[in-house]
Amino acid sequence: MTKQEKIQKMLEMQKQFMALEHEKGIEAVDYFTPQEGHPLYGYREEYNKLAMEVVDDAHGEVGSQR
């Protein structure tokens, strides 16, 4: 997946999160410890993984390190 595709995926995830928040509201327990089957199950982990990959990709483009 390219850096741009990762960013696009993150933006889509944000849109889905906001839609869920507006539709049903989000409790802290659902965000931090969602049960399997909940729409946010795995969300934080996947989003964080993508974000760190984007950071690494950006550093790779300019030859720096984090």
N, C-alpha and C positions, 0 to 999 in steps of 0.2 A: 504494500500500500504506500503510495507516495505521501509526502508531507501534506500536500493540498487535499488529498483524499481523506487523510486523518482529520484535518481541520474541518472538512465538510461533514464528516461523521460526527465530530464533536458538536458542530452547530445543529445538526439534526437531533442529536441527543438532548441538547439544551431546549430546542423547540418542543420536543416530546415531554420533557420535564415540566416546562412552563404550562403546557396544555393540561397535564395531569394536575398540576397545582391549582390552576384556575377552575378546572372541572370539579375536583373532589377535595382539594386542599391536601397538604402533606404534613403528617405528624412527624416529629423528630425521630420517633422509634422506627417509622417506615423508611426514613432516609438513612439512618445510621445502622439499623439492624433489620432490614426487611426480610420477611420470611420467603422461602422458595415459592415461586408462583406470583409474588407481588411484582407489579411493573417496575419497581426500583431494585429488584433483586439483582445484584451484580453491577448496578449502574455506577456506583462510586469507583469500584475497582476498574471497570472498563474505561471510564472517563479518565481516571488518573493514569492508567497505562498509556492511553492515547496521548494525553498531555505530555507525559515524560518522553514518549517517542518523538513528538513534535519538537520538544526542547533539544533532544539529542540530534535530530535531523538539522535543526537550525544551527546548532554548534558545529556540526559537520560541514555545513555549507561555508561557514566563515573560518573554519580551522581553529576554533577555540574549544575549551572544555568547560564543563560545569563543575 
